[in-house]
């Protein structure tokens, strides 16, 4: 006898690597399409964490999953409290790892999940430099 396990019967909770912060900020995404032409889109973040970002997508084009993109916050948004250090410096290489629900009107996703491709050692050093230590 075989037992069939479906997603509905499994409940595995995986803790997040870092906390999500709901931040709505203007940003820009650039990538190369299948023909090698450089494309860009103005986007708005929905939430931000140390490891990734979810962006709202209103463009008529789509980006394939696992495509490398460059993500950059607008200059005036880089010094807002709660922004990861990697996003304060400018462009960050990222990978499209998730597409949101598709909109019936356009056939494009409502947004994309981007994984920030930041060196873990650099991220740890940035977090350590943000800490304040006091001695008596």
C-alpha positions, 0 to 999 in steps of 0.5 A, spaced: 500 500 500 502 506 498 501 513 501 500 519 497 503 525 501 500 532 498 502 539 499 495 540 503 497 534 508 504 537 509 505 542 514 512 544 514 514 551 517 521 554 515 523 560 519 525 566 515 533 567 515 531 575 516 525 579 518 521 582 512 520 589 513 514 592 509 517 598 506 514 601 500 520 605 496 521 607 489 527 603 485 529 600 478 531 593 476 535 592 470 536 586 466 538 583 459 532 580 455 533 573 451 536 577 445 541 581 449 538 588 449 539 591 456 532 593 459 530 597 465 523 598 469 521 602 475 518 598 480 516 599 487 518 595 493 513 591 497 517 588 503 525 588 504 529 583 508 537 582 508 536 577 503 531 579 498 525 584 496 519 583 493 517 588 488 511 590 485 510 589 477 506 594 472 510 593 466 507 589 460 514 585 459 516 579 464 522 577 467 524 569 466 525 566 473 532 565 475 534 571 471 540 575 474 538 582 474 541 589 478 536 592 483 537 599 485 533 603 490 532 611 488 537 615 491 533 619 496 530 612 499 537 609 501 538 612 507 531 610 510 531 606 517 531 599 516 534 598 509 539 593 509 546 595 508 547 592 501 542 596 498 545 603 501 551 603 496 547 602 490 546 597 485 545 590 487 546 583 483 540 579 484 536 573 482 529 573 480 526 567 484 519 567 485 513 570 481 507 573 484 500 571 482 499 573 474 494 579 473 488 577 468 488 584 465 495 583 462 498 576 463 504 579 467 505 577 474 503 582 480 510 582 482 517 578 483 521 576 489 528 578 488 534 574 492 540 579 493 546 576 491 550 579 497 557 575 500 555 572 506 561 575 509 560 582 507 553 582 510 556 579 517 561 585 517 556 590 515 551 588 521 557 587 525 559 595 524 552 597 525 552 594 532 554 599 538 558 596 543 559 600 550 564 598 555 565 601 562 
